[in-house]
């Protein structure tokens, strides 16, 4: 693996997007599965998607922006 030049673009934006999208879809899927036996699939899937947005941004922040 070659070292990158300082300031050279990398794929971290793509990885952050996939992390955000997977958190949204995963939480929406969990919300739909919880809502299925309750008869409220769509409202709980939407609530799960909203939670997934928050979780996804938090995961991106932890992965790339948090100071160690």
PECOR-V974435 format. One line per field, one symbol per residue. phi: phi as a letter, one per 40 degrees, with the letter a starting at -180 (. if undefined). burial: # if it has 9 or more other C-alpha atoms within 8 Angstrom, else .. A space follows every 10 residues. Layout:
# PECOR-V974435
phi = ???
burial = ???
This chain:
# PECOR-V974435
phi = .cccccgccb cccccccccc cccccccccc ccccccccgb cccccccccc cccccccccc cccbbccb
burial = .......... .....#..## ########## ######...# #..####### ###.###.## #.......
